[in-house]
Amino acid sequence: MQQQLMSSPPPANSALQRYDARKIASYYRWRPWKALWRLIYIISLFNGFIWGLLWDRWTHTSTAHYPQRAIQIRKILTQLGPTFIKVGQALSTRPDLIPKDFLTELMLLQDQLPPFPNEQAFAQIEAELRQPVREIYQEISAQPVAAASLGQVYRGRLFTGEEVAIKVQRPNLRPKLTLDLYLMRWMAARFGRFLPLNLGHDLTLIVDEFGTKLFEEIDYINEGQNAERFAENFKEYPAVEVPRIHWAYSGRKVLTLQWINGFKLTDSQCAVEANMDPDRLVQIGVISSLRQLLEFGFFHADPHPGNLFATSEGSMAYVDFGMMDQLDQTTKNTLVDAVVHLVNKDYELLATDFVKLGFLTPETDIRPIIPALEDVFDDIIGAKVGDFNFKTITDRFSELMYDYPFRVPAKFALIIRSLVTQEGVALCLNPDFKILEVSYPYVAQRLLAGETPDFQRRLLEVLFKDGKFQWQRLENLIAIAQTDQSFDLIPTARLGMQFLMSDEGDYLRRQVVLALIEDDRLHTEEVERLWNLIKGDLKPEKLFSVALGALAEFSDSNLPEWLPRPPLPVS
């Protein structure tokens, strides 16, 4: 009986809900002809490209022909369909693997294909929801309003009167993806070790991780749950809008969600005609991205212009939550550490951060890398904020990839893609935009607030260097934070007072006293500059109230005799 079960063919791969390399391989072992014909087609398309590369090498014209070959590979990937389009998009964020000319061209890969017929789309809806389309939707558009490589979208209306977007997956998508993933993994297992790639591990693991993410992206139930989680994170931030999911009319291959009235953020002229402030939209986008990475750890990994809308109310709407990822608390903490060490120009600790984040392996000798980091980042940190953007970092950092054993972990490839895309959208709305003009105030506020012990520790790292208090750094942090008009120094001062008066603040209390009399002189000039900077936000009476409020957090036994007790609550 057991032998009979083992010799039976596996179930169809279209039934797989999650990526499973073993089951997919077992399926195609029983159907080798399917894999063979697809493999022949792939090889036939790549054949000319590979011979072209070899010819360029033999004739010593590789550099001159790079742009031509980059266009050629983009067209081949588009012709091969959804799986290869997604591969190309993933590679567009890997400067450790792909030459710069190819990266630029792969970024142009459009996640678009011609729409498939309505008859197939409506049949998909009826099969998934088990009702005729006319009984589900009061209205549905005659043609799709958008078509991508994995599905297409219709505009409709429920019988309750609500306008909705109806997302329908392409027919037979899962079998096509599994066949391509099977062939990619098969080739990676046999030829991956011969490729001069700086991966740090088996290429088949890269394929498996890619396959896992791709299967998550085509599961619309997973996408709907992602949307609800994202909305929960931003429920206190109305500037970010997320469409509501209509679960009664959704399944794994069909997703019905609230229709967003707005325009894509590439349509900057629409923003002008609607009398909207492009700078406000830019600020919303950057701050929301930073909150995703540094606060929630749950981030939108595909914020391309087609997935971002501006509404008439002045908010930004995110759509399409198929490609999301999660950062654990340790990674979030290390990211903030890296920012602090970068600001402090402590490149030895920054190199250690790269090891913790997976950009360098633990056994890497970081000593020769430290001066290289200094060469790359010193100019960037020394530049004015207005002359700096995120792409500057990625371009300069990519120069290190071929000289030192850096690699980009898959998770950070998604983060890089997210940030570069977000900055590209911002530059479309405002060509003079500089990302640090918006992001620095946010990071400075988080550090100054010291909401958690981790942030308090990082603030101390910024303010003290070699045991000496850095007055200029404190002034810079406050000045940068104040560039955001919504910044309120009072809550920050309250948290600071509470920390100073706690047991954990003992070290800081002593250091502040030492800073005031450092080098055998009273630092009145620095104190005066600092007071002039904050006096508009901290009137003496407000400051006294903040101090009393901080003291009120402690019991009466901890208060000095000469201080007034907080009033008792009225019953």
Secondary structure, 3 states (H helix, E strand, C coil): CHHHHHHCCCCCHHHCCCCCHHHHHHHHHCCHHHHHHHHHHHHHHHHHHHHHHHHHHHCCCHHHHHHHHHHHHHHHHHHHCHHHHHHHHHHCCCCCCCCHHHHHHHCCCCCCCCCCCHHHHHHHHHHHHCCCHHHHCCEECCCCCEECCCEEEEEEECCCCCEEEEEEECCCHHHHHHHHHHHHHHHHHHHHHHCCCCCCCCHHHHHHHHHHHHHHHCCHHHHHHHHHHHHHHCCCCCCEECCCECHHHCCCCEEEEECCCEEECCCHHHHHHCCCCHHHHHHHHHHHHHHHHHHHCEEECCCCHHHEEEECCCCEEECCCCCEEECCHHHHHHHHHHHHHHHCCCHHHHHHHHHHHCCCCCCCCCCCHHHHHHHHHHHHHHCCHHHCCHHHHHHHHHCCCCCCCCCCCHHHHHHHHHHHHHHHHHHHHCCCCCHHHHHHHHHHHHHHHCCCHHHHHHHHHHHEECCEECHHHHHHHHHHHHCCCCCCHHHHHHHHHHHHCCHHHHHHHHHHHHHHCHHHCCCHHHHHHHHHHHCCCCCHHHHHHHHHHHHCCCCHHHCCCCCCCCCCCCC
